[in-house]
């Protein structure tokens, strides 16, 4: 049951990411770090992140996965359309380029997991949550940085 629940959590996170990235949505600058940190904490808290039977290879694959997730997250953040409305609210939405980077993210992650499984590495699902957290953290950092460069709140005179 534990692995089934983990799978549902991972699926829910992926669906949330897809919906949030490709629909017009308001961005709360104060919460850009909250979701990635919570997801990362859940992943770490699950334990069994490193396969004890292949500790070195498992650790190396996790490190490569985190670096790849960070780089792909930077690409996602850079391809998102970010704007500020006249009322000062911040908005974002994915573009076709974002979709391309998203597909590349899935391909890279799938390739890394495939390599691990081919080598006999069987880490827990916490590794997926850790890499998703790194991916979101990098993406949100870019969105936050880009939003700070936008003109500020427009004050409306009565």
N, C-alpha and C positions, 0 to 999 in steps of 0.2 A: 504493500500500500504506500510506503514511503516514497518509492521511486515513481509511482503513478502520480502522487501529489506533486513531486518535483517536476515531472513532465508537464503537468497542468500549469504550474507556476511559470515555467519557461514559455509555454505556449501563450499564456496570458500576457506575459511581458512582450513577446514578439508581436502579438496582435495590437497591443497598446502602442508600441513603437510605430508600427505601420500606419495605424489610424492617425496618430499624432503628427507624423512627419509629412503625410501627403494630403492633409486637409488643412484648410485655413484655421489657425488656432491662435488664441491669445497666449502670449508668453509672459509668465510671471517671473521677472528677473530674480526675485528672492528665492524662488524654488528650483532654479536650474540645477542646483547641486543635490537637492534632497533625494530625488528618485534614484539617481545613480548610486549615491551612498547607501541608501536603504537596500537596493538590489545587491550591491557588493557585500554588505554586511550579512545579508541572508545567505549568499553564496559561501562566504567564509564560515558562517555559523553552522552550515550543514556538515562541515568537516569532510573527510575523505576526498579532498581536492587533489591530492597526489596519490597515484597508484603505488601502494607499498611494494609491489612486486617489481616495478620498473621505476623506481624513485627518480633516478637521474634523467631518464628519457621523458618521464611524465612532467618533471619540473621544467625541463627545456621546452617541451611542447606548450606548457602553460605560459612560459615567458614569451615565446614567439606569438602565441595567441593574443596575449595582452598587448604586445607591441603592435601587432597587426590591427587589433581592435582600436587602439588609440589612433593609428594612422588613418584607418578607414573612417573613424568618427570625425577626425579633422576634415576629411574630404566631404563627409555628409554635411557638416556644419558650414563649410565653404560654399556648397552648392544650394543651400536653402535660401529662399527669398525671405528677407527680413525687412520689415518696414514699421514705421511708427505712424499711427493715425493722427488726425488733427487734435483729438482729445488727449494725445500723449500715450495712448495704449500701444503696446508693442505686439506685433503679429508676425507669424512665420508660416511658411508653406513649402513643401518639397517641390522640386522641379523635375523635369525629365532627367537632368544630370544627376539629381539626388537619387532617382530611381536606379540609374546605372551604377552608382556607387553602392547602393543598397544590394543590388544583385551581386556585385563584386564581393561585398561583405559575406554574403551567404556562400558564394563559391570558395572564398579563402577559408572560411571557417569549416565548411564541409571538407575541403582538402586536408586541413590540419587534423580534423577528427578522423578522417579516413586513414591518414598516415599513422596516427596513434593506434587505431584499432588494428591496422595491418601489423603493427609491431607488438601487439598484445597489450597495449596500455588500456586500462579500464578505470579511469577516474570517475568520481561521482558527478552528478549534474550540477554541483556547486561551481564547477569550472565554467559551465555555460553562463551562469549568472554573473560570475566575476568578469568574464569577457564582455558580456552585455553591459555591465556597469562601466567598464573602461570605455567602451564604445560610446555610450550615452554621455559620459563625463567629458570626453573630448569634443563630441558634437555640441554639447551645451556650452562648453567653454568658448568655442568659436562663436556661437550664436550670441552669448553674453558679451563677448568682445566687440562683435560687429554692432550690437545694439547700442553700446556705449558711444559708438561713432556717429550714430544717427542724431539729427536735431532733437533737442529736448522737448518737453511738454510745452505746447503752445498755450499761453495764458489768454483766456477770453475775457475781454473787457465788457462789462455790462452796459 
